[in-house]
Amino acid sequence: MGLKHVYYEKINKSNTLVGMNMKAKSTKLFIDCEEAKHICDKAQYNETTWWELFRLNIRLLYCNITRAYSKKNQKLSELVTDKEVTCMDNKSKADLKVKFEQQLQNQ
């Protein structure tokens, strides 16, 4: 739909016929996977226009790959913005670094 493969034939330097796959440009309404991923990433930061979101939602209706990418992207965004995420304190980091370096020296 949005991504069309057109088959062209070309004669190379040794005068043999070679087939080439060429990608056609996306239409105004349908977008390809790469453009959908880009829009999905922009949507994560609220940088999309309503038209881009509309086209992305159309793509999500029929493309399993884009749908899976969008779902993983949304999950990642939720994990990053989660308030309950705790980080290791500096003392624990230093202790872990010392233990790691000792293990490297023992090998």
C-alpha positions in Angstrom: 0.0 0.0 0.0 2.3 2.8 1.2 5.5 1.0 0.2 5.5 -0.3 -3.3 8.2 -2.3 -4.9 8.7 -1.7 -8.5 10.8 -4.1 -10.5 13.1 -2.6 -13.1 15.5 -4.3 -15.5 18.8 -2.8 -16.3 21.7 -3.9 -18.4 25.0 -3.8 -16.5 28.5 -3.2 -17.9 28.9 -6.8 -19.1 25.7 -6.5 -21.2 23.7 -8.9 -19.0 20.2 -8.1 -17.8 19.9 -7.4 -14.1 16.7 -7.0 -12.1 16.5 -4.2 -9.5 14.0 -3.5 -6.8 13.2 0.1 -6.5 11.0 1.6 -3.7 8.3 4.0 -4.7 7.6 7.0 -2.5 5.0 6.9 0.1 1.6 8.4 -0.7 0.1 11.2 1.3 -2.1 9.0 3.3 -0.1 5.7 3.6 3.4 5.6 5.0 6.1 3.0 5.0 7.5 1.3 8.1 10.6 3.6 8.5 8.5 6.7 8.4 6.0 5.2 10.8 8.8 4.4 13.3 10.1 7.9 13.0 6.6 9.3 13.7 6.2 6.9 16.6 9.5 8.2 18.1 8.4 11.8 17.6 5.0 11.0 19.3 6.9 9.7 22.3 8.1 13.3 22.9 4.8 15.0 21.7 6.4 16.5 18.6 4.0 15.2 16.0 1.3 17.0 14.1 -2.3 15.7 14.0 -1.8 14.7 10.4 1.3 12.5 11.3 -0.7 10.9 14.1 -3.6 10.2 11.8 -1.3 8.6 9.2 0.5 6.6 12.0 -2.9 5.3 13.3 -3.8 4.2 9.8 -0.5 2.3 9.5 -1.1 0.7 13.0 -4.4 -0.7 11.7 -2.8 -3.0 9.1 0.9 -3.4 10.0 1.9 -5.9 12.7 5.6 -4.8 12.7 4.7 -1.1 13.3 2.2 -2.1 15.9 4.8 -4.1 17.8 7.4 -1.3 17.5 4.8 1.2 18.9 3.9 -1.1 21.8 7.6 -1.5 22.8 8.2 2.2 22.4 5.3 3.0 24.7 6.4 0.4 27.3 9.9 1.9 27.2 8.5 5.5 27.7 6.4 4.3 30.7 9.5 2.7 32.3 11.6 5.7 31.8 9.0 8.1 33.3 8.1 5.8 36.2 8.5 7.5 39.5 9.2 4.4 41.4 12.4 3.6 39.6 15.3 3.6 42.1 18.9 4.0 41.3 21.9 2.6 43.1 23.4 5.0 45.7 27.1 6.1 45.2 28.4 3.9 48.0 26.9 0.8 46.5 28.3 1.8 43.1 31.8 2.2 44.5 31.6 -1.1 46.3 30.5 -2.9 43.2 33.2 -1.2 41.2 35.9 -2.4 43.7 34.5 -6.0 43.6 34.4 -5.9 39.8 38.0 -4.7 39.5 39.1 -7.4 42.0 37.4 -10.1 39.9 39.2 -8.8 36.8 42.6 -8.9 38.5 41.9 -12.5 39.7 41.4 -13.8 36.2 
